[in-house]
Amino acid sequence: METIQVGQLKTDFSAILQEVQNSGKKYIIEYGRKQKKVAMIVPYQEEVEERNFGLLEKSGSFNLHDDFEMTDEEFLGL
């Protein structure tokens, strides 16, 4: 993963997007004199639906695979 200043990003925006698209390269965007990290440019991927359950609600989440054959009610014990 490479870092890039906002000014360079503005100058080379199209070339950087092509690198992200073609090679999967990721960039961290830095801003200001202190080079504060403010954003990332990463290759686009289809969104995966995330669901929070119980104790994971505040600490994280997990993804269910498409071939998971249990209904929500069965999983939750309802």
Backbone torsions as a table, in degrees:
resi	resn	phi	psi	omega
1	MET	NA	135.5	-176.1
2	GLU	-114.1	147.2	175.3
3	THR	-98.2	151.8	-178.6
4	ILE	-146.4	137.9	177.3
5	GLN	-77.7	152.4	-178.8
6	VAL	-56.6	-42.4	179.9
7	GLY	-59.3	-44.4	178.5
8	GLN	-67.7	-37.9	177.9
9	LEU	-60.4	-43.8	179.8
10	LYS	-63.3	-39.1	-178.9
11	THR	-69.4	-43.1	-172.7
12	ASP	-110.6	27.0	-171.9
13	PHE	-53.9	-50.8	-177.7
14	SER	-62.2	-43.2	180.0
15	ALA	-64.5	-39.6	179.5
16	ILE	-66.5	-42.9	177.2
17	LEU	-61.3	-38.0	177.5
18	GLN	-64.3	-41.0	177.5
19	GLU	-62.4	-43.0	179.2
20	VAL	-62.1	-45.7	-178.5
21	GLN	-67.5	-45.7	-172.2
22	ASN	-82.0	-38.6	-174.3
23	SER	-114.1	-2.9	179.0
24	GLY	75.9	14.0	-179.2
25	LYS	-64.4	146.4	179.2
26	LYS	-117.1	145.1	-179.8
27	TYR	-127.8	138.3	169.3
28	ILE	-99.7	127.6	-177.7
29	ILE	-93.9	126.2	179.4
30	GLU	-109.6	148.8	-175.0
31	TYR	-134.5	138.8	172.6
32	GLY	82.3	176.1	-178.7
33	ARG	-62.9	-33.8	-179.2
34	LYS	-83.8	2.4	178.4
35	GLN	50.7	52.1	178.3
36	LYS	-70.3	129.1	178.7
37	LYS	-75.3	122.4	-173.7
38	VAL	-120.4	-21.1	-176.3
39	ALA	-164.5	173.3	175.6
40	MET	-134.0	149.5	169.1
41	ILE	-114.0	120.5	-178.5
42	VAL	-131.9	157.8	177.2
43	PRO	-60.1	143.6	179.8
44	TYR	-72.0	136.5	172.5
45	GLN	-133.7	149.6	176.4
46	GLU	-57.9	139.2	-179.9
47	GLU	-68.2	138.5	175.6
48	VAL	-104.8	127.8	-178.9
49	GLU	-66.1	127.7	177.3
50	GLU	-109.7	140.8	178.7
51	ARG	-129.1	138.6	178.0
52	ASN	-100.7	138.4	-179.8
53	PHE	-131.3	135.5	170.6
54	GLY	43.1	-120.6	-176.4
55	LEU	-63.7	-22.8	-179.9
56	LEU	-77.5	-8.4	-173.8
57	GLU	-56.2	-39.0	-177.6
58	LYS	-104.8	-17.2	-173.6
59	SER	-103.8	-10.1	-178.8
60	GLY	159.6	-165.5	179.9
61	SER	-153.4	177.1	175.5
62	PHE	-143.8	162.0	-178.7
63	ASN	-110.8	137.9	175.0
64	LEU	-92.3	135.2	178.3
65	HIS	-70.5	154.1	-179.3
66	ASP	-60.5	-28.5	-177.5
67	ASP	-89.1	10.0	178.2
68	PHE	-68.1	121.9	-170.1
69	GLU	-106.7	24.3	179.6
70	MET	-109.9	135.4	178.0
71	THR	-72.1	162.5	177.9
72	ASP	-59.4	-39.9	-179.1
73	GLU	-64.1	-44.0	177.6
74	GLU	-61.7	-43.8	-178.7
75	PHE	-62.5	-41.3	-178.1
76	LEU	-84.3	-4.5	178.2
77	GLY	73.9	29.8	-179.1
78	LEU	-91.0	NA	NA
